[in-house]
């Protein structure tokens, strides 16, 4: 393990600075060829996870979800090549690993209070998306909002939401959200072990070159502590 305190501080600052919304107007010409950030997965043992969480500045509960999701996808999507640190980079950017706005992940992995994005009403550079779920996920019956640690909009969750434990999928549960995000990314990028596939996947999650570049830097910083 290499200690990377300056990198951890940078990553934390980036996470706090980024907005929660995953639906933005696209860049006019998004760059598709970003660095590959595939890295080894920390051993799923208490000591290894505790050490990686401490060094990377990721809450242990969130790190466990990212690692388990990546390992699960190796079996269900063997050609995908999604690494844990990409999920961690997205989790940092979307909600500071479930800690945005004073939220915390409980022992079961559910964020409390629930993390909700702003109304997607067409302002602030966001697309206007009228309510699609009757407020079931986001509590808003006028506009949709991104929800949970990985900031899914209701229609995306309806298609990709998956339970990590076999129950009802919950976008506010970090285990379900990380696995669902992984499935979504694998479908979009096909092979995330390549720069083109990784870029395609992350740009589908949020069609912004600046966003994808920040995810690449954050994910690479996390990989450096393993």
Secondary structure, 3 states (H helix, E strand, C coil): CCCCHHHHHHHHHHHHHCCCCCCECCCCCCCCCCCCCCCCCCCCCHHHHHHHHHHHCCCHHHHHHHHHHHHHHHHHCCCCCCCHHHHHHHHHHHHCCCCHHHCEECCCCEEECCCECCCCECCCCECECECCCCCCCCCCCCECCCECCCCECHHHHHHHCCCCCCCCCCCCEHHHHHHHHHHHHHHHHCCCCCHHHHHHHHHHHCCCHHHHHHHHHHHHHHHCCC
